[in-house]
Amino acid sequence: MLPGLGMDARMLQPQSSYFPNSYVMKIPHESLSGNTPVSLAAFADGLLSNWPKQLPSWNRSDANSRSRDIFLVGVAFGGMLALEIALQASLRQSHGVTHRIAGVLLIGSTRSHTNIPLSFRLQEKIVARIPVTLGRAAMKRSLAKLAGEEGMTAEQKQSLMEMANDADWNQIRWGASQIAKWDRTRSSFDNLGIPVHQIHGRQDRAIKPPSMSDATLLLHGRHMINLSMATEVNRWIEAILRDHDLKTLNSPTI
């Protein structure tokens, strides 16, 4: 599982605690601090290469591990990154990838740059220039407003504030830049050979909701539905995993 921009495993606690075979990927900060920003595709390729180091259950010496299927689950920016990982994995299919990606699950995310509001490009320019202390304060205000609008619990709001305080600002600037530059459309993923599932809040203002035919839309959902509507999101994931017979295959979800 991949959290949203500036977030970490705490953002996905409602899902990771519900699905015992899940794993929240750690996003390394070191590669994002250089003078030449790495592209989202190159970053995804690096994450794919480091999977065996991150996941203790993925033992390359285990012959049975080659037949395991996984699902990539991404929230917001994490969904875009999940799609890029799936693209990189598809390019490696002829080079002995040890685990097959069985699907990509997008939570409050998108598979097309057309769903990213034009106003985000202006916000990205501000993020690139604003001092860290001011940026962090603005991030906290924005998250507090979202938490109030989405009816989150006091514990969830506190967790968001802690993540904002701990967030790596180089990563946020890099991620905002990559979102602004992202030029993928739905056709970019047509040849993946794997299903892409979407669930989205109908009232999401951060990323425009897709059409009804493309996704499950939650009528009262906003941007952070994996937190504010965790029960509905978890049941949606569970139904997809059940359809794939994931429990029988005993495959991990990341």
C-alpha positions in Angstrom: 0.0 0.0 0.0 1.2 3.5 -0.8 0.1 6.6 1.2 -0.6 10.1 -0.1 1.9 12.8 -0.5 3.7 13.7 2.7 1.9 10.9 4.6 3.2 7.6 6.0 1.9 4.3 7.3 -0.3 6.0 9.8 -2.5 7.3 7.0 -3.3 3.7 6.0 -3.8 2.3 9.5 -7.5 1.6 8.9 -6.6 -0.6 6.0 -3.3 -2.2 7.3 -5.0 -3.2 10.6 -8.0 -4.7 8.7 -6.0 -6.7 6.1 -3.3 -8.9 7.9 -1.3 -9.6 4.7 -0.9 -5.9 3.9 2.3 -3.9 3.9 2.7 -0.1 3.7 5.7 0.8 1.5 8.3 3.0 2.9 9.1 5.9 0.6 12.8 6.7 0.7 13.7 10.4 1.0 17.3 10.2 0.1 16.9 10.0 -3.7 14.7 13.2 -3.6 17.2 15.6 -2.2 19.5 16.0 -5.2 19.8 18.9 -7.6 18.2 16.9 -10.5 14.8 15.7 -9.4 14.1 12.1 -10.3 11.0 11.4 -12.5 8.0 9.6 -11.1 8.7 6.7 -13.5 12.3 6.4 -12.4 11.3 6.6 -8.8 8.7 3.9 -9.3 11.4 1.7 -11.0 13.6 2.2 -8.0 10.8 1.1 -5.6 10.2 -2.0 -7.7 13.9 -2.9 -7.5 13.8 -2.6 -3.7 10.7 -4.6 -2.9 12.7 -7.7 -1.7 14.6 -5.6 0.7 11.5 -4.0 2.2 9.2 -7.0 2.5 10.6 -9.8 4.7 8.0 -12.3 3.4 9.2 -11.9 -0.2 12.1 -14.3 0.0 13.7 -14.8 -3.4 14.9 -18.3 -2.3 11.3 -19.4 -1.8 10.3 -21.2 -5.0 6.6 -20.8 -4.3 7.0 -17.0 -4.1 7.3 -16.8 -7.9 3.6 -17.7 -8.3 2.3 -15.1 -5.8 0.0 -12.4 -6.9 -0.1 -9.0 -5.3 -2.4 -6.0 -5.4 -1.1 -2.4 -5.3 -3.2 -0.1 -3.3 -2.6 3.6 -3.5 -4.2 6.7 -1.9 -4.2 10.0 -3.8 -0.6 10.5 -4.9 0.1 7.0 -3.8 -2.3 5.7 -6.4 -0.4 7.6 -9.2 2.8 6.0 -7.9 1.1 2.6 -7.8 0.2 3.0 -11.5 3.7 3.9 -12.4 5.1 0.9 -10.5 2.6 -1.3 -12.4 3.9 0.2 -15.7 7.5 -0.5 -14.7 6.6 -4.1 -13.7 5.0 -4.7 -17.1 8.3 -3.6 -18.8 10.1 -6.2 -16.6 7.9 -9.2 -17.4 10.4 -10.7 -19.7 13.1 -10.3 -17.1 11.9 -12.6 -14.4 9.8 -10.5 -12.1 9.2 -12.6 -9.1 5.6 -11.5 -8.3 2.7 -10.8 -10.6 0.7 -7.6 -10.0 -2.9 -8.8 -10.1 -4.5 -5.3 -9.9 -4.1 -1.7 -8.9 -6.6 -0.2 -6.4 -6.9 3.5 -6.5 -8.5 5.3 -3.4 -9.3 8.9 -4.0 -6.7 8.9 -6.8 -6.7 9.1 -10.6 -5.4 7.4 -13.8 -5.5 10.6 -15.8 -4.0 14.0 -15.4 -7.2 15.5 -16.6 -8.7 14.8 -13.2 -6.1 17.0 -11.5 -7.5 20.5 -11.1 -5.7 23.3 -13.0 -5.4 25.2 -9.7 -3.0 22.6 -8.5 -0.3 23.9 -10.8 -0.4 27.3 -9.1 -0.3 25.6 -5.7 2.7 23.5 -6.8 4.6 26.7 -7.6 3.8 28.1 -4.2 5.0 24.8 -2.5 8.2 25.0 -4.5 9.1 28.5 -3.0 7.4 28.7 0.4 9.7 28.4 3.4 9.4 25.0 5.2 7.9 26.5 8.4 5.2 28.4 6.5 4.5 25.4 4.3 4.1 23.1 7.2 1.7 25.5 8.9 -0.3 25.8 5.7 -0.4 22.0 5.4 -1.7 21.6 9.0 -4.4 24.1 8.4 -5.5 22.4 5.2 -5.5 19.0 6.8 -7.4 20.3 9.8 -10.0 21.7 7.5 -10.3 18.5 5.6 -10.6 16.5 8.8 -13.5 18.8 9.9 -15.3 18.6 6.6 -15.0 14.8 6.5 -16.1 14.3 10.1 -12.9 12.5 11.2 -12.4 11.5 14.8 -10.1 13.5 17.1 -7.6 10.6 16.9 -7.5 10.7 13.1 -7.1 14.5 13.2 -4.3 14.3 15.6 -2.6 11.6 13.5 -2.8 13.9 10.5 -1.2 16.7 12.4 1.6 14.5 13.5 2.2 13.3 10.0 2.3 16.9 8.8 4.8 17.7 11.5 7.0 14.7 10.6 6.7 15.1 6.8 9.9 15.5 4.7 9.5 18.8 2.9 11.8 17.8 0.0 9.5 14.9 -0.7 6.4 17.1 -0.7 8.1 19.6 -3.1 9.2 16.7 -5.3 5.8 15.0 -5.3 3.9 18.2 -6.0 6.2 18.9 -8.9 5.6 15.3 -10.3 1.8 15.7 -9.9 1.9 18.9 -11.8 4.0 17.3 -14.6 2.1 14.0 -14.8 0.8 13.5 -18.3 -0.7 10.0 -18.1 -4.2 9.3 -19.3 -6.4 6.2 -19.0 -5.0 5.0 -22.4 -1.5 5.0 -20.8 -2.5 1.9 -18.8 -4.6 0.1 -21.3 -1.8 -2.4 -22.1 -1.0 -3.3 -18.5 -3.0 -6.5 -18.8 -4.2 -6.0 -15.2 -7.4 -4.5 -13.8 -7.4 -1.0 -12.3 -10.1 -0.4 -9.7 -11.1 3.0 -8.4 -13.1 4.2 -5.4 -13.6 8.0 -5.0 -15.5 10.5 -3.0 -18.2 12.3 -5.1 -17.4 15.5 -3.2 -13.6 15.3 -3.6 -12.2 18.7 -4.6 -8.5 17.8 -4.5 -8.8 15.2 -7.4 -11.9 15.4 -9.6 -14.1 12.3 -9.3 -14.1 9.9 -12.4 -17.2 9.0 -14.2 -19.7 6.5 -12.7 -18.6 3.9 -15.2 -15.0 4.1 -14.1 -15.3 3.9 -10.4 -17.3 3.3 -7.2 -18.3 6.7 -6.0 -19.2 7.4 -2.4 -22.0 10.0 -2.3 -20.8 11.8 0.8 -17.1 11.1 0.4 -14.4 13.8 0.1 -10.7 13.4 -0.4 -9.5 11.1 2.5 -12.2 8.4 2.3 -9.8 5.7 3.4 -9.9 7.5 6.8 -13.3 9.1 7.0 -15.2 6.2 5.3 -12.9 3.4 6.2 -15.6 0.8 6.6 -16.9 1.4 3.1 -13.4 1.4 1.6 -12.3 -1.7 3.4 -15.5 -3.6 2.2 -14.7 -2.5 -1.4 -11.2 -3.8 -1.2 -12.4 -7.0 0.4 -14.8 -7.6 -2.4 -12.1 -7.2 -5.0 -9.8 -9.5 -3.1 -12.6 -12.1 -2.7 -13.3 -12.0 -6.4 -9.6 -12.7 -7.1 -9.7 -15.5 -4.5 -6.7 -13.9 -2.8 -7.3 -15.8 0.4 -6.9 -19.1 -1.3 -3.7 -18.0 -3.0 -2.4 -16.7 0.3 -0.9 -13.7 -1.5 0.3 -10.5 0.3 -1.2 -7.1 -0.4 1.0 -4.1 -0.4 
